[in-house]
C-alpha cells in the first residue's frame, strides 16, 4: 500500500499549498480584504502566486490524471487560455492570462481585471480537494494503486532476472506487466476490445484509435510485439539483453506516464 500513502501525502501538501496560494492571489488583487484578517508576518510567509503556481499546477496535473481522469480536461481548461477566442471577457479569462499580466481596457477603464482568474483557481483547488474525499470514501476503488505497487515489484524482479542472464524469464514477466497495464488503461477510459482474448496488437490498436497513445508509441509497441513473436515461435531464438533493457525502460515509462 506504499503508493496510497505517497498519494495521500502529496495531496495533503498540494491542498495546503493551494489554500495558501488562494489567499495569496486574493491578497494581491484585493489587499484591503486581508488587512484585518491576517498579520503582516503571516502575509510575508505566503508564497507568491506567480512564483509557485506553475509548480503546484504541474504536480496537481499528475494526480488528477492518475486519480480523477474524468476531471482532467476541466482542470486544464481552467488554466489554459482559449486560443480561438475573438476577445477576452470575464468568462474566458484564464489563469494563464493572469500569469501573463493580461487585462482589457476600454476608454481608460479596465473592463477585464486580473482578479477574474480567482474563481478559476479556486475551482482547481476544489478539484484537488475532491480527490482527497475519494480517499476518505469507502467507495473509492484502490485497485489501481495496489496494482501500481505490484507492477513496480514485478519490474524489479525482471531487472534482477536480466542481470542474471535469464532473459526469456525476464521478458515474460515484463510482457505480463505491459499487457495488464494496457488492459487497465482501456478500462479506465471505458473502451471496449472486441476480441475475447486480445493480444497486445489488439490493445494498442484500441488505444491508438482513441488517441490514448500516439503513433510513435504505437509503433514502438508493435516492434516489441514482433520481437516477442520471434522469441515465441522460432525455436532456439532467445531475446537479446538489449531487447530486455529496452523493454524494461519502456514498461517503466508506460506504467508511470500513460493512464
N, C-alpha and C positions, 0 to 999 in steps of 0.2 A: 504493500500500500504506500510505497515511497512517493509515487507521483501525486497522490491525493494530498499529502502533507505539503509537498512543494507547491502545488497549485493553490492551496489554501493560504500559505504564507505569502505567495506572490499577490494573490487577490487582496489580502489584508493590507499589504504595502501600497498597492495601487489605489485602493479605496481611500486610504489615509492621505496619500499624495493628491488624489483627485479632489478630496474635500478642501485641502489647503489651497490648491490651485484655483478652486471655485471662489474661495474667499479672496484670494489674491487678485483675480481678474475683476471681481466686483469692487474691490477697494480701488483698483486702478481706474475704473470707469466712474465710480461714484464714491470719491474719497470721504465725503461727509457722512456717508451711510455708516461707516465703522468707527467714526471719530470717538463715539461714546461707548462703543461695544467692545473694543479691543485696545489694549495698551500699545504704546509706541514700540516697546520692546518686542511684543508679540508680532507686531506688523513687520519689524525688521527681520524676524526669523522666517517669515513667509517666503516660499520660493517664488521667484519671478516667473510669471506665466510664459513669457516669451522665451525664457531660457530652459524651462523644464517640460513644457507641454509636449514637444516632439518626442522626448524620451518616454513620457507617460503614454502617448498615443501608440508608439511602436510596441511597447510591452503589452499594452491592453489589446492591441490588434491580434497578437498571437493567441492570447487567452480566449478572446471572443471566437476566433477561427476554430480553436480546438474544442471549446466547451459550449458555445452558443452559436453555431454556424448559421442558424436561421436569422440572426440579427446582424450578421457581418456586414451586409450591404448597407443596412440602416446606419451602422456605426461609421462606415467610411463616408457615406453621403453627408453626414453632419460635419465632417472635416473638409471635404473637397468642394471647391468652388465649381459651379456649373459652367463648363467651357462654352456651352451653346446659348447661354442667356444673352439676351439683347441689351438688357440694362440691369443694374444692380438695384435690388429692392430689399426692404427689410425681411421679406420672405425667403429670398435666395442668398442672403448674406451668410457667409460661412466662417468657420474658424480659420481657415486658410486666408480669407480676406483680412481678418483681424491681425494675423501674424504678419501680413504684408503691409499693414498700416493703412488699409484702404478705407476711405469714406466717400460719400457723394454729397456734393454741394450744388445748390442752385440759387442764383440771385443772392449770393453771400450768406446763404442759410444752409446748414447741414441737415439734409433730409434722411440720410442713411448713416447712422453713427456706429462706431466700432463696438459699442456695448450691445449691439443687436446679436452678437455671437454668443452672449452669455447663456441664453436658453438652449442653444445647440450643444454647448459644452456640458451643461447640466444634464441633458439627455444622455450624453455619453457616460457620465458618471453613474447615472441611474441604471444604464445597461450593465455596467460592471458590477454594480451592487445586486442586480438581479441574478447574476451568476453566483454570487455568494449565497443567495437564498436557495439556489438549487442544491448546494452542498448541505444545507440545513434541512432540506425536504426529504422525507422518506421515499418520495417518488423518483429521486434522482438516480439515474442508471449509471453505476460506476464501472460497468463492463469495460468501456474503452480505456479507462485509466489503469485498471488492473491489467488489461491486455497489453498496454504500453510497457508496463513493468516486465511482463513475460517476454515480450519481443526483445527488449534490451538484454535480458538474460540470455535468450537464445542466440542473439548475435554474438555475445561474449563467448558462448560455447563454440560457435562456428569459427571465431577467430582463433581460439585455442586449438581446435582440430586442424586448422590450416597450418598453424605453426609447427604441428607435429606430423605434417605431411599427409594427413587423412583428408585429401582434397575432395573426394567424392562424398564422404560423410558431411563435410563442411558445406558443400554445395547443396546437399539435400536439406539440411537444417535451414539454410538461408532461403531456399526456394519456398519452403512451407511458410516461413515468416512473411515473405513478399506476397505470396498469393493470399494469405489470410488478411494481410493489411489491405490489399486491393479490394477484397470482398467487403471489408468493413467500410471502406470509403463509399462503395456502391450503396451499402445500407444507409450510411449517413445522409446520402443525398436522395434517398427514396427512389433509386433507379432499379431497373429490372434487367436481369440477364435471362435470355430466352432458353438457353441450354440448361438441362437439369444438372449436369456435371461439367461446368465451364472450365476451360483451360485458361492459361494466362493470356493467350491471344484474344479470347472472348472477353475477358475482364478489361483488358487495355482498350479494346475497340469501343466498349460501352463508355469508358471514361473519356476517351478522346472525342467521341461523337457528342458528348455532353459538356465539352470544354472544361473538364476537371483536370486533365493533363494536356500539355501542349504536344505538338507534332514531334519535337526533338525528344521529349520524354518517352513518347510512344515508340519512336524508332529505337531508342536505347533498350526498352523493354523487349521489343521484338528481337533485337540482336541477342539479348540474354536468353530468350526462349530458343533461338536457333542453336546456341551453344549447348543448352540443356538437351535438346533433341539429339545432338551429335553424341553426347555422353550416354544417353539412354538407349540409342538404337544401333550404335556401332560397337561391336564387341571389342574390348581391349583399349578403347579410347577413354582416356582419363582427362578430366578438366585440368587446365594448367593453373599454376599458382597465381599468375597474373589475372586469370579469369576469376578466381576466388576472391582475390583482393579487390578487383573491380566490383564484383557483386556485393561484397561487404560494404564498400563505400556507398554504392547505390542504394542498398537496403537502408542503411543508416539515414541517408538523405531523404529517402521516400517516407519512412515512418515518422520523421520529425517535421517534414515540410508539406506533405500532401495529405489532406484530411477529407 
